[in-house]
């Protein structure tokens, strides 16, 4: 008995903890299609940072077109958008130019280059041995204090819903007030739910005490 852990256990113990909801978003400074950007520039407002596997690919193009078209609605919520992949800035600029030429869509948000994989690894988009981000399609919803409030991941072959990203951003903001939680499929203006407390069940004997609607979405 040597007291050593099995090799697979040692690997698990030494692996960095993945980024989770409630963590501070890793700070970075990087080149983008709109000049140098820093995460700290977005303090005071919400940010959706989303990675895509590669420029000039069909699923990513469809996502960028949809997000570009919804950008005014994100802006109305005070939510900024920022794309990211390991492609070069030159590739990003060429791709956005091609989208504009082929689909008459102007992408209004910055797209960050991460050729060194530093940002991707900091956010847990890649493991330590990955050489590219071809399987990464991740989104991070970061609040005005720089805290990660939601994370979603999709495989390379399945596109995200831009409308769901918008809905989630709005739902996070609504729940932030603390007076309500949002039900399945909630949209701005819909009724919300009363938060569950220890006193809720004793309030009035309502059999639906655990799921009650408040009509102030």
C-alpha positions as CSV (number, residue, x, y, z in Angstrom):
1,X,0.0,0.0,0.0
2,X,1.8,3.1,-1.2
3,X,-0.8,5.6,-0.3
4,X,-0.8,7.0,-3.9
5,X,-4.1,7.8,-5.6
6,X,-4.9,5.9,-8.8
7,X,-3.7,7.8,-11.8
8,X,-7.2,8.7,-13.0
9,X,-8.0,10.1,-9.6
10,X,-4.8,12.2,-9.6
11,X,-5.8,13.6,-13.0
12,X,-9.3,14.5,-11.7
13,X,-7.9,16.2,-8.6
14,X,-5.3,18.2,-10.5
15,X,-7.8,19.3,-13.2
16,X,-8.9,23.0,-13.0
17,X,-12.4,23.5,-11.8
18,X,-14.7,24.5,-14.7
19,X,-16.3,27.9,-14.7
20,X,-19.7,27.9,-13.0
21,X,-22.7,30.1,-12.4
22,X,-21.8,32.6,-9.7
23,X,-18.1,32.8,-10.6
24,X,-16.4,36.0,-11.6
25,X,-15.9,36.0,-15.3
26,X,-12.2,35.8,-16.2
27,X,-10.9,39.1,-17.3
28,X,-9.1,39.5,-20.6
29,X,-7.9,42.1,-23.2
30,X,-7.9,41.1,-26.8
31,X,-8.1,42.3,-30.4
32,X,-11.5,42.3,-32.0
33,X,-13.2,43.5,-35.2
34,X,-13.9,46.7,-33.4
35,X,-10.5,47.3,-31.9
36,X,-9.0,46.3,-28.6
37,X,-11.6,45.2,-26.1
38,X,-11.3,44.5,-22.4
39,X,-13.9,42.7,-20.2
40,X,-13.7,45.6,-17.7
41,X,-15.1,47.8,-20.5
42,X,-18.4,46.1,-19.9
43,X,-18.8,46.6,-16.2
44,X,-22.1,48.3,-15.4
45,X,-24.0,46.5,-18.1
46,X,-24.9,42.9,-19.1
47,X,-22.8,41.0,-21.6
48,X,-23.4,37.8,-23.6
49,X,-20.0,36.4,-24.5
50,X,-20.4,33.6,-27.0
51,X,-17.9,31.4,-28.7
52,X,-18.3,29.8,-32.2
53,X,-16.3,26.9,-33.7
54,X,-15.0,28.6,-36.8
55,X,-15.5,31.5,-39.2
56,X,-17.0,30.7,-42.7
57,X,-19.0,27.8,-41.4
58,X,-22.8,27.4,-42.1
59,X,-24.2,27.0,-38.5
60,X,-22.1,29.8,-37.1
61,X,-23.1,32.1,-40.0
62,X,-26.8,31.4,-39.3
63,X,-26.2,32.3,-35.7
64,X,-24.4,35.5,-36.4
65,X,-27.1,36.6,-38.9
66,X,-29.9,36.0,-36.3
67,X,-28.0,37.7,-33.5
68,X,-27.2,40.7,-35.7
69,X,-30.9,41.1,-36.5
70,X,-31.8,40.9,-32.8
71,X,-29.0,43.2,-31.7
72,X,-31.3,46.2,-31.3
73,X,-33.5,44.2,-28.9
74,X,-30.4,43.2,-26.9
75,X,-29.4,46.8,-26.9
76,X,-32.8,47.9,-25.6
77,X,-32.3,45.6,-22.6
78,X,-28.9,47.1,-22.0
79,X,-27.2,43.8,-23.0
80,X,-24.0,43.8,-25.1
81,X,-23.0,41.0,-27.4
82,X,-19.4,39.7,-28.1
83,X,-18.4,36.8,-30.3
84,X,-15.2,34.8,-30.0
85,X,-13.3,32.1,-31.8
86,X,-9.7,31.0,-32.2
87,X,-9.7,32.3,-35.8
88,X,-7.5,35.3,-36.6
89,X,-8.7,38.9,-36.7
90,X,-8.0,38.8,-40.5
91,X,-10.4,35.8,-40.8
92,X,-13.1,37.5,-38.6
93,X,-13.0,40.6,-40.8
94,X,-13.2,38.7,-44.0
95,X,-16.1,36.6,-42.7
96,X,-18.1,39.6,-41.5
97,X,-17.5,41.2,-44.9
98,X,-18.7,38.1,-46.6
99,X,-21.9,38.0,-44.5
100,X,-22.6,41.6,-45.4
101,X,-22.1,40.9,-49.1
102,X,-24.0,37.6,-49.3
103,X,-26.9,38.3,-46.9
104,X,-26.9,42.1,-46.6
105,X,-26.5,41.8,-42.8
106,X,-24.1,44.0,-40.8
107,X,-22.8,42.4,-37.7
108,X,-22.8,45.3,-35.1
109,X,-21.0,43.6,-32.2
110,X,-17.2,42.9,-31.8
111,X,-15.8,39.4,-32.6
112,X,-12.7,38.6,-30.6
113,X,-9.7,36.6,-31.9
114,X,-8.3,34.0,-29.6
115,X,-5.6,32.4,-31.6
116,X,-3.6,31.6,-28.5
117,X,-6.6,29.8,-26.9
118,X,-6.0,31.8,-23.7
119,X,-9.5,33.1,-23.3
120,X,-11.1,29.8,-24.4
121,X,-9.1,27.9,-21.8
122,X,-9.8,30.5,-19.1
123,X,-13.5,30.1,-19.6
124,X,-13.3,26.3,-19.8
125,X,-14.4,26.3,-23.4
126,X,-11.4,24.0,-24.1
127,X,-9.5,21.4,-22.0
128,X,-5.9,21.8,-21.4
129,X,-4.8,19.5,-24.3
130,X,-7.1,20.9,-27.0
131,X,-5.4,22.5,-30.0
132,X,-8.5,24.2,-31.5
133,X,-12.1,25.1,-30.6
134,X,-13.9,23.3,-33.4
135,X,-16.3,21.7,-31.0
136,X,-17.0,24.7,-28.8
137,X,-20.4,26.6,-29.0
138,X,-20.7,28.2,-25.6
139,X,-22.5,31.3,-24.3
140,X,-21.8,33.1,-21.0
141,X,-24.3,35.6,-19.6
142,X,-22.3,38.1,-17.4
143,X,-24.0,40.6,-15.2
144,X,-23.0,44.2,-14.6
145,X,-20.7,43.2,-11.7
146,X,-18.8,40.8,-13.9
147,X,-20.4,37.6,-12.5
148,X,-21.4,34.7,-14.7
149,X,-25.2,34.2,-14.3
150,X,-25.9,31.6,-16.9
151,X,-24.0,29.2,-19.2
152,X,-25.1,27.2,-22.1
153,X,-23.3,24.8,-24.4
154,X,-24.2,23.3,-27.8
155,X,-22.4,20.8,-30.0
156,X,-20.8,21.9,-33.3
157,X,-23.6,20.5,-35.4
158,X,-26.5,22.2,-33.6
159,X,-27.2,26.0,-33.7
160,X,-28.2,28.0,-30.8
161,X,-31.5,30.0,-30.7
162,X,-30.8,33.7,-30.8
163,X,-34.3,34.4,-29.5
164,X,-33.7,32.1,-26.5
165,X,-30.5,33.9,-25.8
166,X,-32.5,37.2,-25.8
167,X,-35.3,35.6,-23.6
168,X,-32.7,34.3,-21.1
169,X,-31.1,37.7,-20.8
170,X,-34.5,39.3,-20.1
171,X,-35.4,36.6,-17.6
172,X,-32.2,37.0,-15.7
173,X,-32.8,40.7,-15.5
174,X,-36.4,40.2,-14.3
175,X,-35.4,37.7,-11.6
176,X,-32.6,40.0,-10.5
177,X,-35.2,42.2,-8.7
178,X,-35.7,39.4,-6.2
179,X,-39.5,39.7,-5.9
180,X,-40.3,36.9,-8.4
181,X,-38.9,34.0,-10.4
182,X,-39.7,33.3,-14.0
183,X,-41.6,30.2,-15.2
184,X,-41.0,28.0,-18.2
185,X,-40.9,29.9,-21.4
186,X,-41.4,33.3,-19.7
187,X,-41.3,36.4,-22.0
188,X,-41.3,40.0,-20.9
189,X,-44.8,41.1,-19.8
190,X,-45.9,37.5,-18.9
191,X,-46.9,36.7,-15.3
192,X,-44.1,35.6,-13.0
193,X,-44.1,33.2,-10.0
194,X,-43.9,34.0,-6.3
195,X,-40.5,32.9,-4.8
196,X,-40.8,30.0,-2.5
197,X,-40.2,30.8,1.2
198,X,-40.5,28.9,4.4
199,X,-43.7,30.9,5.2
200,X,-45.3,30.2,1.9
201,X,-47.0,26.9,2.8
202,X,-48.5,28.5,6.0
203,X,-49.9,31.6,4.3
204,X,-53.5,30.6,3.5
205,X,-53.8,26.8,2.9
206,X,-53.7,27.2,-0.9
207,X,-53.1,23.7,-2.3
208,X,-51.0,25.4,-5.0
209,X,-48.8,27.2,-2.5
210,X,-45.6,25.8,-4.2
211,X,-46.3,27.4,-7.6
212,X,-48.3,30.6,-7.5
213,X,-48.5,33.3,-10.1
214,X,-47.9,37.0,-9.6
215,X,-49.5,39.1,-12.4
216,X,-46.6,41.5,-12.7
217,X,-44.2,40.3,-15.4
